[in-house]
Amino acid sequence: MRALLLHPQPDLQTAIDRALELLPNDARIGVMPAANATMAVLLQ
């Protein structure tokens, strides 16, 4: 997972808390509930 720049967390709340600690105040966080079956696409 780390090779894909993903960092496993024990639960959703921990993941959100950790992201908020690491990211700038104006960062946006996306939650992918079926991430194991989803391919993310970045649209600009």
N, C-alpha and C positions, 0 to 999 in steps of 0.2 A: 504494500500500500504506500509506503514512503517513497518508492520510486515514482509513483504517480502524484507525489506531493500531497498525499492525504495523510492525516494524522488521526489514528483511531482514538476515540474517547469512550469512556464507559457508558455514558448516556447523553441524551440530547441537551439537557440543561448544562452539564459540564462542558460540552462542546461549545455551546453558545457563550458561556462565561469565559472560557479560554480564548475564544475568538475576540471577544470584546476587550480582553486584556491586551492582546497582541496587536490589534488593528487600530488605525487612527479613529478619532471620534466620529468622523463623517463616513466611515466605511459602511458598506451594505453587506448583509449576510444572507445567503440563500440556503434554504433547507430543501434537500432532495429526499423525500420520504421513501422512495423506491430506488435509491441510488445504485444498488447492485444491478438494476435492470434498466438504468437510464443513461443515456449518452448526453452529456451537457454540450451545448453549442453556444459560443459567444457571438452575440450579434452586436455590431457597432453602428 
